[in-house]
C-alpha cells in the first residue's frame, strides 16, 4: 500500500543549555494536550492509524480469539473476616470483576459491581478492605475514566453506603481499628502548590460517619512531599505500624506505636527503622511477636522476629534466613488451636519459578515443601486473621488461568478452592527457560513460549515478540495471557526476558539496572534479541519488541540504540523524554529509580539513553506503534507524542522499516480498564506486529 504522508509537525528551534549540555526539544509544543495545534495533529494521527489498520489482515480473528481466551474469567483468593469471606470474580460476560461476599450461612452476594454502578464501564474498583469484624467495607473507586480514587464505606449486611465520599485518596491503604468505628488512611492535603497535586500525602484517623474535614492528622507533616505511606493495625488493635518511602525508592522508614499506651489520635511512634538503605515491613502476629520482612543485610529477603515493645535492629532474630538463590516473596502464619505445631508458609521465587515451603513457626525450621501444580507463579498467600489451619493462594502459569488453592496444615493437603468460572480451550504451547550472557558477562534468564511439544531446536525462524520490563524491582514471572497464547497459537514465538532492573533475582538485581546502571537493562535486552536470532528462533526481519510504562522506556531505548535488531516495536504508555519526565505525572517520584536532571552527573546518565534525544537523521528505524491513554496520570502521553513526531520527521527522508503510528484512547488511564477495551487494544497491537513481522493469521 502507499502510505499517506505523515501529519505535519512544526519543529521548534528550541535548544536549552543545562550543566554544559545543549539539549534540543523541537516538539515541546506537543506537551500541551489542549492546544488547537496538538489536537489537530492528533486528529491527523488518528486518520493515519485508521488507514494503516485497514491493511492488518486477521485482526478480527485475533480479537475474537483473545476474547475467547479471556472468557476464562477470574477469581481471587478469599479474604476472611471471622466466618465471612470476600473475593473477586469475573465471568466471561462481565467487563469488570465483581466483589462478592459469602455470609456465615453460605449465602453468596454481590457487594460491588462497577458496571451496575456505571454502565459505561469507565468506573473501576481500585481497592477494598473489610473491617476486622467483616461488617463494614471501605472501598475506593475511580470514576469516569480517571485514576483518582474516591473512598466510601459500605454496610456489608445491607449494601448501603454509610460513609463518604472522601476524595484525594489515591493509593490509600486502610487500617481498621477493632469495632469498625474508625480507621487510618492516607489522603492528600487540600491546598498544594500548582503542579504538585499528586503529592503531599498524610496519614489521617477517620471516624466513620463524621465529616472528613474533622479527621485527625496522625503522621506526615514535615516529610518529603513525594512520600508514600503504608499503615496497618494488628488484629487485636494494640499495635499501629506506619511506613514511609520517598517516591518509589527501594528503602523505607518504619515506626510502631502501642495504642494501649497512647491514643489512636496521638500514637507514640517508636522507630523500627529510619535512615537505612533497606526495605522493611512489619506485622504483629497473634503470638505477640513482631514479624519483620526485610532485605536489610539480605538482598533476597529474610523474615525476622522481634519484640514490638523493643524493635531495635540488634534485637532482630532470623526466623527464615536469606536463601542464596531464591527470593523470599511472602509468608502466612497458621497457628490455630487445631494445630499441635503452628507453622509458617513461605512463598519463594527461584529464577522466576514459584516455590512454597513449610516451617516451624517458633524456630523457622524447614519442615517440608508444598507441591505446586506446575512451573508457575504464586499469588498472595492469605490466612484467617483470627488464626486457623488453612491458607489460600492463587496459582497461574503460561497456559493456566489463575486458580485458587487451599492448604490444610493439619494434613498437608492441597486442594482446589476455586477455579475461574469460564471454560476455555487453551492452545498447545511449550515454555522453556534459557540462560544467555549479557554484554558484561552477566547470565540472564528468559522464558520462550513457542508452538508445539517442546522440541529444543526450533524447526525454523518464526515471527517473534520479545517482551521486557526491567524496573522498580518488579519481576516478570509465568502468568496466563490471552494475547500471548493467541500469538503463539497463530504460529509465533513469544519471549520474556528477566533483565536487570527487575526483581527476579532480588534487590541487587534491581539495583544493577537503576540509576547509573540503567544501561545494563538495555544491554540485557539487546543480548536477549541476539540470543533469539543466533539460536534460530527468529531473524531481525521477524523480531518485534514490546513493553509498557517503564517497559516503554526499555523498547524506546532499544529502538534508538539497536534499530538493526528489530523490525517492529509496540511502545505503550512510555517514558521517553528523560530530561523532562520529572515535570509530569508521577515523574518526580521516580527520580530515585532513574536520577534527576537537576544533578549534573545524573543528567549525564539520563541523556546517555533518553530515547527522544537519541532519534537521529539518516537512521532506518523499526516500525513503531505507540499506544497511549489520555487519562493516564502516571506517565503523561506527551512522551509518546513527542517521540512519534521525531521519528516521523526522520522517516520522511529515511523511510523506516514500517509505519510510525500513534494509537490513543480517551477516558482510560494507566491501570485498570474494562475487559472489552483490553481486547481491542491487544487485538491492535498483535495485528500490527503480525502485519510487520509476517505472521500469517
N, C-alpha and C positions, 0 to 999 in steps of 0.2 A: 504494500500500500504506500501511497505518497503521503507523508506525514504533514499535517498542517504546520505552518510556521509557529515557532514558539511565541507566546504573548510578549509584547514589548515591555521591557522593564528599564526604567530610567536608571542610569549609572551615575552616582554622585562622585564628584572628585573630592571625596572626604578621606583625609589621612590625618590621624592623630598620633602624636608622639607621647609615648609612655615609657619612662625609665630607659630612654635611649632607643626604643623600638619605634619605627614608623609603621603604623597599623592602618591599613586601608579598610574601609567599610562602605562599599559603594551602594549597598542596598539597605541602609539603615532606615530609610523611609518605610520599608515593609514591616518594621516593628509596630507601626500604628495600624491596628486592625480596622479601626472605624473610619479611616480616611477614605475619601472617594477614590483616590488613586489605587489604594490597596484593594478596595472592593472590586474595582473594575478589573484589576489584574487577576484576582481570584476567580471572578466570573469567567474570564478567558481560560484560566486553568481548568475550570470545571468542564468547559466545552471541549478542550483538548483531551481530557481524560475520557469523556463520553465517546469521542471519536475513536480513540485508541481501544477502548474496552469493547467496542463493537467487533473488533477483529479477534478477540480472545475466545476461540472456539472451545466448546466444552465447559464454559463457565457454569452454565445452569446445571449440568450433570454433577460438577464438583459441589456446587451449592447444595443440591439435593442430597448427595452422599454425606456431606458434612452434617447436614441436618439429621439424617438417619442415624449417624453415629452419635450425635448429641442426644438422640432420643432415649439413650440410657437413663438420662436424668441424673440426679444426685441425691445423696443422703449423707447427713453428718453424724458424727458421734454424739451421744446424748450428754447433756449437762443435767446432772441430778441435783435436786433440792428436796431432801427428805424422800418421800415416795413419789415425787412428781419429777417428770423429765421434760426437757426442752430439746428440740432438734430441728434442723432444716431439711427440707425435701423439695425436689423439683421433679415433676413428671414431664413426659415428652410434650405435653400440650401447653406447658407453662413457660412464660417468658422470663419469670423471676422465681427464685426459690422462695418457699413459704415457711414461716416459723410456726411450728406446731408445739403443743403441749400434750402430755398424756397425764390425765388426772390419776390420783391414787387408786380409783376404782377401775382403771384401764381404759377410760373413755379418751379417745384422741380428738383434739380440736385444733383448728387453725387459729392462731393468735394474730399473726400479721401477714397479710398478703399484699405486697406492693402494688399488684395490678388491680386489686379491689379498691385500694386507696386512690390509685391514679391509673386509669385505664390506658393512658397514653404510653405507659412504660418508662416514663422519664424519672420516676421516683425509685430510689434504691434504698434497701435496708443495709446500713453501714455496719452497725454493731448492736449488740444487746447483752444485757446482764441481769439475771434474776436476783431478787433479794435472797438473803441467806435462808429465809423460810419458804421461798418459792411463791409467795402470794402476790408479789409485785414484780414488774419487769421494767427496767429502764432500757430504752432503745433510742437509736439515732438513725434518722433518715435524711437523705439529701433529696431535695425536691426540684422538679422542673429541669433536670439535666445538669444541675450544679453539683459541686462537690463540697458543699457547706452544710455539715450535719446540724440538724436540729434535734434536741433531746426532749423526750417525753417519758412519762411513767404510766404504765398500764396496770389496771387491776386484773390479775390473771383469771379470777373466777368469773367476772362479768364482761371482760373485754373492753371496759370503759377506760378512757384516758382520765387519769386523776391528777396529773401534774404536767406542766409545760404548756406551750413550747418554751424551751430555753435555747437561744441561738448562740453562735460563736463557740460551738463545742466540737469542732472538727478534731478527729483523732483523740477523743477523750476516753480514758479508762473510767470505769465506775467501780467504786469500792463501798459496798453497803455496810452500814452498821447493823448489828442484830436488832430485830424488832421492825425493821423496814421503815423507820420514821425519818432516816437521814442517810445521806451518802456523800462521800468525797468524789469530786470530779475535776476536770481540767477545762478551763474556759479562758478565752482571750479577753483582756480588759477592753473596755468600750472605746476609750479615746487613745488612739495610737497615731504616730506620725504617718503622713502620707507615704504610701509605698510599703508600709510595714504591717499591712492589715492581716497578714497570716502569722504574725509573731506576737510576742508579749503575752504569753500564756501564764496562768496562775493555777494553783490548786485551791479549790474552794470547798466549804462544807455547806450542803444544801439540805434544808428540812422540807420534806415532801408536803406540798400544798401551800408553801409560802412563796412570796414574791422573790424571784431570783436576785432582785436588787438588794435584798436583805441577806444574801449569802455571806458567809464569813470567809475572809481571805485567810488561808492557812499557811501557804508557802508560795514562794516565787519572787517576792519583792527583792530587787537587787541582783537577781540572777541575770545571766546573759539573755537578751531578748529572743534569741533563737532557740532557747531551751525547750526540750520536750520533757514531759513528766510522766512517770508511772506512779500509781498509788494502789495499795491493797490493804485489806484489813483481815486479820486472822479470823478463823471460823468462830472462835469464842468471843471475838470483838475486843480482845485485850490489846493486840499489837497492830500498830499502824506503820506501814513501810512506804517511804517516798523515795523515788529515784529521779535523777535529773541528768540529762546529757545535752551537750551543746550541739544542736543540729543532729546530724547522723554520725557523729564521732564514735569510734569504737571504744568508748570509755564512758563511765558514768560515776556520779556520786550517789551514795545511798545512806539514808537515815532511818532510824527506828524510834518509835515512841511507845511507851507503856500507857495506854489510855485508862488503866486502873489507877494510875498515879498522877494523871493530868487530865484536863478536859478535852473532848473532841475539838472544841473551838480553839484551844491553845495547847496543842500537844507539845510536850517537852522532847524535842527530837535529839537523838544521840547519833553521832557519826558512826556508821559501819565502814564506809569507805569514802574518802574525799581526796581529790587531787592525785589520784592514782591512774596510771595508763592501763586500765583494765575494765572489763565489763562484768558486773556482778548483780545478780538479782537475789532476792530473799523471800523466804516463805516460812512462817512459823507453823509447825506441824501440830497435830493433836497430842503428840507426846511432849510438847513444850519446847522442843529443840528448834533452833533457827537453822534452816537448811539454806545454804549459800551455793548457788550455781554460778561458777566463775571461770574466767580464763586468766585470772591473776596467777602468774607463775605456772601457767598451764594453758598454752595456746590452743590445745584441742579440747579444753574444758575439763573441769573436775567438779565434784559435788562435795562440799564440806558441811560440817555442823559446828554450831557454837551455842553459847548461852545467850538468848536475846537480851538479857539484862547486862551482859558484858561481852559485846560483839567485837572487841578489839582483834585486829588481824592475828596477833600472836596466839590467840586462843583458838583459831580455826583448826579443825581436825579433819583430815581427809576421810570421807566415807567411801567415795568412789574416786580413786586417783585417776590422773590422766592416762589415756592409752597412747602408745607411741604411733599408732596408725589410724585408729578410728576416732571420729569426733563425737563427743557426748552431746546429744541434742535435747533430751527431755527426760523426765522421771515422774513416777507416780508412787504414792505411798499406800500400801494395802495393810491396814492394821486393825481390821475388825475383830470383834470378840470371838468369831468363829475360828480364828487362826491361832494355833498354838505357837506359831513362829511368824510374827509380822515380817513382811517382805517389801522390797522396793523393786519396781520395774525401771529399767534404764534403756532408753532408746539411743541408738548409735547410728552413725553413717560411716561405713568403711568404703572409701573410694566411690562414693555416691550411692552405695547399696545399703539399705537399712538392716539393722540387727536389733534384737530385743533380748536383754538379759535379765536374770532374776538374782537378787541379792538379799542377804540378811539385813533387815532394817537397822538392827542395833550396831552391827560391826561393819557392814558393807561387803562381807564375804560373798563371793560369787557362788551361787548355788546351781546355776544352770542357764540354759538359753531357750527362749521360746521359738519354736519353728514357725517361720512366716510362710505365706502361700507361695512365694517366689522371690525373684531378684527384683525388688521394687522399693517403694518408699512408704514409710510410716507417716500417718498424720499425727496430730497431737494425742497424747495418752491422757485419758480422763478417768476419774475415780469418783466415788461418793464423798462429798466434803465432810460428812459426819463420820466417815470410816466404814470399812467394809472389806470384802474379799474379792471384789470384782474390779476389773479395769476394762476400758473400751479404747479401741484405736482404729483409725482408718488405714487402709492399705490400697495402693494402686501401683500399676506398672504400665508399660507401654501399650498393653492390649487389654488391661483390666480397669474398668471404671471403679472409682473409689468404693470399696466395700467396708462395712464396719464390722469388726470382730470383737468378741468378748473373751476375756481371760479370767479364769477362775483359779485363784491362788490356793484353794483347798485341794484341788485335784491336778492343777497344771494344764487343764484342758483349754483349748482354744476353739471357739465355735463362731459361726456367722451370726451376727446380731441383726444386721440389716443389709440388704442388697439394694442397689439402685432400682427404682421402680420400673424402669423400662427394660425391654429385651432387645439386644442388638446383635447382629451377626458381624463380628469383627473379622477383618481380613487376616490371611495367613502371612505373618511377617516374622522376621527374626532380628533380635537385638544382640549385638555383641559389644564388648568393651575392649578398646585397644589403647595402647600406650605409645605415644610418639615423643619425639625430642624437639624442644623449642630452640630458638636461636642461641640461647646461652647455655644449652645443655640440660635444662630442666626437663624431667619427664612429666608429661601432661596426659591425662586420660580423656577419652572421647567415646561416646556411645554412637554406634552406627545402626540405624534401623533400615532394613532392606527387605525386598520381597523374597519369598522362598523359605527353604528349610534350614538355612544356616550354613551353607557352604562357605568355607573360609576364604575362598578365592572368588571374586566377582567374575561372572561369566563374560561381562562386557561393561565398559563405562556407561553410566546412566546419568540422566539429569539428576542433580544432587543439590540439596539445600543444606548449607552449614549454618547452624544457629549458635549464638553465644550471648552471654551477659557480662560476666566478669566485673562485678562491682558490689560495693556495700556489704561484702561478706555473705552474699546470698548464694546458696548452692543451687545448681541445676541437677535434680535427681529424677529417676524414671517416673513418668506420670502418663496417664491416659490423655490422649489428644486426638480429637476427631479430625482436625486438619492434617496432622502428621499421618494418621492412618489412611486418610483419603489419598494423600500424595503417594505414599508407598504402595497402596493398592493399585494405583494407576501405573506403577512401574518405576517410580522414582526412588531415590535414596535420601534419607534424612539423617544428618549427623549433628550431635550436640557436643560441643567442646567445653570441657570443665577447666577453663582458663583461670589464670591468676587474677586476683581481684574479687573472686567469689569466695565462698566459704567451704568448698568441697574438702579441703584438707586442713581446716582450722583457721585461726586468726592470722597466723604467719602467712598463709596462702593469700589471704585478703590483703595484707599489708604489702606483699610483694607485687601488688597490682594497683596501688593507690599513690596519690601524691607524686613524688619524684619518680616512682617506679611504674607509672601508668603505662609506659611504652611496653613493659613486659606483657601486659594484657593483649595488646595488638600483635606483638611478636608471636605469642602463643596461638592466636587466631590464624595468623598467616601460616604458621607451621602446620596447623590442622588442615588448612586447604592444600598445602604442599603434600602432606601425607596422603590425602584422599586421591590426589592426582597421581602421585608416584606409585601407589598400590593398586591402581587400575579401577578405582571406584567411579571416577569421573574424569573430565578434561576441563581446562579453563573455559572452553566454549559451552560447557554443560553445567557449570558450577554457579550457583546463586548463593547469596548470603542474606540472613535475616536477623533483625534484632530490634528491640523496642526500649525506649527510655534510655537508661544507661547503655543498653544493648544497641540503641540507635546511634549513640556516640561511637560505639565499637565499630559498627559497619560503616559509619561515616568516615572514621579514620582509616578503615581497611580500604575503602574505595579510592581514597586520595593517596594512600601510601603504596598500595599494590594493585592498581587498576588492571594490571596484566593478568592477575589471578582469577578474575571474576567476570562473568557475563552479565549478571543482573543482581540488583540489590533491592530488598524491601527494608525501608528505614522508617520505623514507626515511633511517633512521639519523641523525637530525638533531641538531645543536646548537641549543638554543632558550632555555635559561636562561643568558644570557651573564654573569650576576653570579657564578654558582657553577660554571661549566664547568671551571675550573682544578682543582677538587677531585676530579674523577672521570676515569676512563680515562686517556688520554694528554693531557688538557686542559692540564696545566702546560707541555707542550712547544709549545703553540700560542699562548701569550701574546705571542710575538714576531710573530705574524701579526695577532692581534686586539687585544691590550692586556690589562692586568691590572686586576682590581677592587681591587687593593691600592694603586693610584695614583689620587689624586683626579681628575686630568684624564682618565686613561684609563677610569676608571669612568664618567665622563660620556659618553665615546664609546659604551661598551657599552650603557649604559642608553638611549642615543638610539635604538637599534634592537632591543634584546633582545626577540625575539618574545613570549616568555612574559609579559614585563612590559608588553606593549602590547595585550593582549586587553582589550577594553572592553565594558562593559554597553551594550546597546541597538544594537549593530552587527550587521548581517546579514553573516555570513561565508560564504565558499565552502564547498562540501562538501570534507571532508578525509579522506584515508586515510593514516594513519601506518603505516609498516612498520618493525619493529624486530627485533633478534636478541639473544636473552638472553645469548649468549656473546660479545657484542661488547665487546672490551677497549679499543677506541679511543674510540668515542662511546657513553657509557652510555645505555641505553634510558630511563633516568629522565627525560630531556629530553622525549621524546615522551609519556610517561605524564602528566607534569605539564601539558603544553600541551593534551593531549587533554581532561583533566579541566576545565581552564579554559575551553576552547571549548564543551564540552558544558554547562557551567554557564550560559554566556551564551545558548546555543541553547535552553535550557529556557524562557526568557522571550521571546527574539527569535529565532525559528527561523532556522537557517542555510539556504542555498540547497539544501543536501542534507545527508546524514548526516555526523557526525563519528565516524570509526571508527579502531580500533587493530588492526593485524594483527601478531602476534608469532610468532616461531619459536624453538624451543629447539635446543641442540646445534649452533649455527652462529653464526659471528661476522661481522665487518665485511667480510672479504675473500673468499677462495676458498670455493667450495661445489660440491656435486655438481650436474651439469647438470640432473638431474630436479628438484631443488629450485629451480633458477633458472627453469625452465619454469613451475612452479606460481606462483612469485612474479610473474613477468612476466604470466602469464595473469590473475592477480587485479588487478594494477594497471591493465592495459589494459582489462579488463572493467569495472572501476569507472569509469574515465574515459569509456569508451564509453556506459555507462548514464547518467552525469551529463551528458555533452555531446551526447547524441542521435545517436551514430554507430550506424547500423543494421548489425548483424552477421548 
